Amino acid sequence: MRPVGGKYLILLVEDSIEEIYLVRALLERGGPYQVTTSQDGDMAARLMEKKAFDLVITDLNLPGKDGYVLIREVRAAHPTLPILATTGYTASHYIEHAYRAGANHVLSKPLDRDELLQRVAEMCTPKATPAAPPSAVLAIGALPGDVEGGCGGTLLGFRERGDGVFVLPFSALTGDGGPGAEAEHKAAELMGARIIITGTSVTHAENPSEHQMLLERIIRELKPHTVFIPSLADNNPQRREAHRIARTTVGSVDTVLAYETASASDEFRPTRFVDIAPMLARKLEVLTAFRDHARPDLQAKYVEAAAMHGGRRLGFGQAEAFEVLREKGKDIP
């Protein structure tokens, strides 16, 4: 329902008077919006105490309370109020800090008129109460094919039950144009999953913390109930590093399972075995996406043998094996 008077009430916090005039004119001419302005964070906080708004748009660099402080205070007082941050900064950590503070979206300056109006419309328009969205499952890999080989059958089982499956390969080989990109996209298509491409490996990133911030954002947005990561008991340094990055970001996830790869060491100690017999044929089909990668562990005979080996714990069935690292929101020693 639209507010009384037929207009959405927007608080615009911006220290540049030219930017205020521009953005207010764009909004009030472009939609059913009434814009209240403030040139500093302190005044904006006082306005928030006196008036109910439908949206807050704030710059990050402000006199008085800066944008990050203002966002945190607004979010604490109004948990569901949409907040749109704007910034002229281009470094990724500024944007990540805005999301961490509680912004729903961040737009870079100079603002594009159409993008601004579209985003404001999306954030202001009340949405009908939808059916509960599909639960999400996230699987993290270090090398192309890790996820599909290590837990592909289990992921297919989640898809059968209606969960959304997301695959995040931390590998430069899967970046745009990388030799693993086509295979990962094909495998995701065959599995009915969505793939999230980073384009850099965990051991060769210019700033490894960027992977951690990216993963924090992904988990915050997807809210997965289960995350799959490579086991730390692995002789490959990229897989161990992917494990370490993931472990620092999964504190809000109910279940975290570590899967086995071909380079897993004897320290891999699985305690959960998931029956994948109904999914094995489809898992093998998914792995055909990697047939040109010369990975013996992704070939049908190896995968079938590994499934039989894991299946011994299920009465000689076919299974994928996992270390349980977190269960029901609690870490497992």
Secondary structure per residue as TSV (DSSP state, phi and psi in degrees):
chain	resnum	aa	ss	phi	psi
A	1	M	-	360.0	134.1
A	2	R	-	-75.1	144.3
A	3	P	-	-59.9	162.9
A	4	V	T	-56.2	134.6
A	5	G	T	95.5	-8.7
A	6	G	S	79.0	8.2
A	7	K	-	-126.4	144.6
A	8	Y	E	-81.8	137.1
A	9	L	E	-95.0	119.5
A	10	I	E	-117.0	132.6
A	11	L	E	-99.0	119.8
A	12	L	E	-107.4	118.9
A	13	V	E	-112.9	111.8
A	14	E	-	-157.2	130.5
A	15	D	S	-84.4	-18.3
A	16	S	-	-85.2	117.7
A	17	I	H	-64.7	-34.0
A	18	E	H	-64.4	-40.9
A	19	E	H	-67.1	-37.5
A	20	I	H	-59.4	-51.2
A	21	Y	H	-58.6	-43.0
A	22	L	H	-65.2	-51.9
A	23	V	H	-68.1	-41.3
A	24	R	H	-61.8	-42.0
A	25	A	H	-64.5	-43.4
A	26	L	H	-59.2	-43.6
A	27	L	H	-72.9	-48.5
A	28	E	H	-70.6	-26.4
A	29	R	H	-85.8	-22.2
A	30	G	H	-98.4	-3.2
A	31	G	S	-174.8	-178.5
A	32	P	S	-81.6	66.5
A	33	Y	E	-124.9	141.5
A	34	Q	E	-117.6	121.0
A	35	V	E	-107.0	124.6
A	36	T	E	-102.7	137.6
A	37	T	E	-117.9	153.1
A	38	S	E	-145.1	142.1
A	39	Q	S	-100.7	1.8
A	40	D	S	-150.8	162.5
A	41	G	H	-70.2	-31.2
A	42	D	H	-66.2	-46.9
A	43	M	H	-63.6	-38.6
A	44	A	H	-60.1	-41.2
A	45	A	H	-63.4	-39.2
A	46	R	H	-67.0	-39.3
A	47	L	H	-63.1	-38.2
A	48	M	H	-63.4	-30.0
A	49	E	H	-74.7	-25.4
A	50	K	H	-98.2	-20.6
A	51	K	-	-141.6	145.0
A	52	A	-	-91.7	127.0
A	53	F	-	-113.4	156.8
A	54	D	S	-94.0	-17.2
A	55	L	E	-161.0	141.2
A	56	V	E	-114.5	127.5
A	57	I	E	-115.1	120.2
A	58	T	E	-135.3	139.3
A	59	D	E	-72.2	159.1
A	60	L	S	-88.0	-31.8
A	61	N	S	-99.3	99.4
A	62	L	-	-130.2	151.5
A	63	P	S	-71.8	159.0
A	64	G	S	71.0	-136.4
A	65	K	S	-63.9	129.2
A	66	D	-	-77.6	173.9
A	67	G	H	-60.3	-36.3
A	68	Y	H	-65.5	-44.6
A	69	V	H	-63.7	-44.3
A	70	L	H	-60.3	-44.5
A	71	I	H	-60.0	-45.4
A	72	R	H	-61.7	-42.0
A	73	E	H	-67.5	-42.3
A	74	V	H	-63.7	-43.1
A	75	R	H	-64.6	-37.2
A	76	A	H	-67.0	-39.4
A	77	A	H	-82.9	-28.5
A	78	H	-	-134.9	80.1
A	79	P	T	-56.9	-29.4
A	80	T	T	-104.1	0.0
A	81	L	-	-71.6	126.7
A	82	P	-	-66.3	136.9
A	83	I	E	-127.6	123.9
A	84	L	E	-112.1	117.9
A	85	A	E	-96.0	145.3
A	86	T	E	-126.1	147.1
A	87	T	E	-156.6	147.4
A	88	G	S	-92.7	-4.8
A	89	Y	-	-72.8	143.5
A	90	T	-	-109.1	-17.9
A	91	A	S	-65.7	139.9
A	92	S	H	-64.2	-28.8
A	93	H	H	-70.1	-26.3
A	94	Y	H	-64.5	-44.0
A	95	I	H	-66.2	-43.1
A	96	E	H	-61.6	-39.5
A	97	H	H	-64.7	-34.4
A	98	A	H	-64.9	-42.7
A	99	Y	H	-64.3	-40.5
A	100	R	H	-64.8	-35.3
A	101	A	H	-66.5	-27.2
A	102	G	T	131.2	6.2
A	103	A	-	-66.9	142.7
A	104	N	S	-79.9	-36.6
A	105	H	E	-147.9	157.2
A	106	V	E	-130.2	129.8
A	107	L	E	-114.1	138.7
A	108	S	E	-90.3	142.9
A	109	K	S	-87.2	152.3
A	110	P	S	-68.6	140.3
A	111	L	-	-71.2	136.1
A	112	D	-	-87.7	128.5
A	113	R	H	-55.6	-51.7
A	114	D	H	-65.3	-41.3
A	115	E	H	-65.4	-40.6
A	116	L	H	-62.1	-49.2
A	117	L	H	-64.2	-39.1
A	118	Q	H	-64.7	-44.5
A	119	R	H	-66.9	-42.4
A	120	V	H	-63.5	-41.9
A	121	A	H	-60.8	-42.6
A	122	E	H	-64.1	-38.6
A	123	M	H	-80.0	-28.1
A	124	C	H	-86.1	-35.6
A	125	T	S	-67.6	120.7
A	126	P	-	-62.7	138.7
A	127	K	-	-104.7	138.5
A	128	A	-	-60.6	146.2
A	129	T	-	-63.8	112.0
A	130	P	-	-83.9	167.7
A	131	A	-	-64.6	153.5
A	132	A	-	-55.5	129.6
A	133	P	-	-66.8	157.4
A	134	P	-	-58.8	142.0
A	135	S	-	-65.2	150.9
A	136	A	E	-110.5	145.3
A	137	V	E	-126.9	133.1
A	138	L	E	-118.6	132.1
A	139	A	E	-123.0	127.8
A	140	I	E	-111.8	132.1
A	141	G	E	-126.8	162.9
A	142	A	S	-105.6	-30.9
A	143	L	S	-128.0	153.1
A	144	P	T	-54.8	129.4
A	145	G	T	93.8	-10.5
A	146	D	H	-58.8	-50.3
A	147	V	H	-63.2	-49.0
A	148	E	H	-64.3	-37.3
A	149	G	H	-76.8	-37.9
A	150	G	H	-81.8	-35.1
A	151	C	H	-143.7	21.0
A	152	G	H	-59.7	-38.9
A	153	G	H	-67.0	-40.9
A	154	T	H	-66.0	-39.6
A	155	L	H	-64.2	-39.2
A	156	L	H	-62.2	-35.3
A	157	G	H	-64.3	-40.6
A	158	F	H	-62.6	-40.6
A	159	R	H	-62.2	-40.0
A	160	E	H	-60.7	-32.3
A	161	R	T	-86.7	0.3
A	162	G	T	97.8	5.1
A	163	D	-	-75.6	150.5
A	164	G	E	-84.0	129.7
A	165	V	E	-110.4	128.0
A	166	F	E	-122.3	134.6
A	167	V	E	-116.4	127.7
A	168	L	E	-121.8	99.3
A	169	P	E	-90.7	117.2
A	170	F	-	-85.4	74.6
A	171	S	-	-149.2	134.6
A	172	A	G	-63.2	-23.1
A	173	L	G	-68.7	-16.0
A	174	T	G	-103.1	5.9
A	175	G	S	-67.9	168.7
A	176	D	T	-54.9	123.2
A	177	G	T	85.6	-8.9
A	178	G	-	-69.6	155.8
A	179	P	T	-64.7	-18.0
A	180	G	T	-98.2	-7.6
A	181	A	H	-62.8	-49.8
A	182	E	H	-61.7	-41.5
A	183	A	H	-65.3	-43.2
A	184	E	H	-64.7	-41.2
A	185	H	H	-64.9	-40.8
A	186	K	H	-65.5	-43.5
A	187	A	H	-63.1	-41.9
A	188	A	H	-62.3	-39.9
A	189	E	H	-62.7	-44.4
A	190	L	H	-66.0	-30.1
A	191	M	H	-89.1	-11.4
A	192	G	T	73.5	29.0
A	193	A	-	-109.0	166.6
A	194	R	E	-108.4	137.1
A	195	I	E	-107.4	140.6
A	196	I	-	-115.4	114.6
A	197	I	-	-98.5	130.1
A	198	T	-	-99.0	-37.2
A	199	G	-	87.9	-6.1
A	200	T	S	-133.9	150.8
A	201	S	-	-84.8	160.3
A	202	V	T	-68.9	-22.0
A	203	T	T	-99.4	-5.2
A	204	H	T	-125.6	12.7
A	205	A	-	-71.0	141.9
A	206	E	S	-61.4	-36.6
A	207	N	S	-135.2	94.5
A	208	P	T	-56.6	-26.8
A	209	S	H	-65.3	-19.8
A	210	E	H	-63.4	-35.4
A	211	H	H	-64.0	-41.1
A	212	Q	H	-65.1	-43.8
A	213	M	H	-64.9	-39.5
A	214	L	H	-61.1	-46.4
A	215	L	H	-65.8	-38.0
A	216	E	H	-59.5	-42.7
A	217	R	H	-66.2	-42.9
A	218	I	H	-60.9	-45.4
A	219	I	H	-66.1	-37.9
A	220	R	H	-63.1	-38.7
A	221	E	H	-81.9	-41.0
A	222	L	H	-80.6	-31.7
A	223	K	-	51.1	55.7
A	224	P	-	-67.9	145.0
A	225	H	S	-86.2	-19.3
A	226	T	E	-140.5	136.9
A	227	V	E	-126.0	133.8
A	228	F	E	-106.4	133.0
A	229	I	E	-137.1	158.8
A	230	P	E	-63.8	149.6
A	231	S	-	-69.2	148.3
A	232	L	S	-71.6	-22.9
A	233	A	S	-80.0	70.3
A	234	D	B	-144.2	141.1
A	235	N	S	-84.7	-4.5
A	236	N	-	-93.7	124.1
A	237	P	H	-64.1	-33.0
A	238	Q	H	-66.5	-38.6
A	239	R	H	-68.7	-39.6
A	240	R	H	-63.7	-41.0
A	241	E	H	-67.6	-38.8
A	242	A	H	-60.6	-39.5
A	243	H	H	-61.3	-46.9
A	244	R	H	-63.8	-43.7
A	245	I	H	-61.4	-44.7
A	246	A	H	-64.6	-41.1
A	247	R	H	-62.6	-27.6
A	248	T	T	-78.5	-8.6
A	249	T	T	-120.2	2.1
A	250	V	-	-105.2	21.0
A	251	G	T	-62.4	-23.5
A	252	S	T	-94.8	-0.2
A	253	V	-	-91.9	138.4
A	254	D	S	-67.4	-45.6
A	255	T	E	-129.7	129.4
A	256	V	E	-127.5	123.3
A	257	L	E	-121.5	136.9
A	258	A	E	-102.8	130.0
A	259	Y	E	-104.0	165.8
A	260	E	-	-95.0	142.4
A	261	T	-	-121.9	177.6
A	262	A	T	-66.0	-22.0
A	263	S	T	-99.8	14.2
A	264	A	B	-62.3	143.3
A	265	S	-	-89.7	177.5
A	266	D	T	-68.2	-9.7
A	267	E	T	-80.6	-7.0
A	268	F	-	-65.8	119.1
A	269	R	-	-125.3	85.1
A	270	P	-	-71.9	143.8
A	271	T	-	-125.6	-4.1
A	272	R	E	-129.2	135.1
A	273	F	E	-127.8	118.6
A	274	V	E	-103.9	123.8
A	275	D	E	-66.6	119.4
A	276	I	-	-117.6	14.1
A	277	A	G	-52.5	-43.7
A	278	P	G	-68.3	-17.6
A	279	M	G	-108.7	-3.4
A	280	L	H	-62.3	-42.6
A	281	A	H	-61.6	-40.3
A	282	R	H	-70.5	-35.3
A	283	K	H	-61.6	-42.9
A	284	L	H	-63.3	-35.5
A	285	E	H	-65.2	-42.6
A	286	V	H	-59.5	-40.6
A	287	L	H	-71.7	-12.8
A	288	T	G	-64.7	-18.2
A	289	A	G	-63.1	-20.4
A	290	F	G	-108.0	19.4
A	291	R	G	-63.6	-22.8
A	292	D	G	-91.3	6.9
A	293	H	G	-98.5	3.4
A	294	A	-	52.4	43.3
A	295	R	-	-105.9	101.0
A	296	P	G	-56.2	-32.5
A	297	D	G	-71.8	-10.9
A	298	L	G	-103.3	4.9
A	299	Q	S	-83.8	153.7
A	300	A	H	-56.2	-44.3
A	301	K	H	-63.9	-42.4
A	302	Y	H	-65.5	-45.0
A	303	V	H	-63.3	-42.8
A	304	E	H	-64.3	-40.0
A	305	A	H	-66.4	-41.6
A	306	A	H	-63.0	-39.4
A	307	A	H	-65.6	-39.6
A	308	M	H	-66.0	-38.9
A	309	H	H	-63.4	-46.9
A	310	G	H	-65.7	-31.0
A	311	G	H	-71.6	-10.5
A	312	R	G	-59.4	-29.6
A	313	R	G	-78.1	-6.3
A	314	L	G	-116.3	28.5
A	315	G	T	77.6	42.6
A	316	F	S	60.1	47.6
A	317	G	-	-97.7	-147.8
A	318	Q	-	-130.6	121.3
A	319	A	E	-144.7	158.7
A	320	E	E	-104.8	141.1
A	321	A	E	-106.8	142.1
A	322	F	E	-140.0	145.4
A	323	E	E	-87.1	130.4
A	324	V	E	-88.8	112.1
A	325	L	E	-98.6	-26.3
A	326	R	E	-151.1	135.7
A	327	E	E	-144.7	130.1
A	328	K	T	54.5	38.4
A	329	G	T	79.4	6.6
A	330	K	E	-123.1	137.0
A	331	D	E	-68.7	142.4
A	332	I	-	-102.3	120.9
A	333	P	-	-60.0	360.0
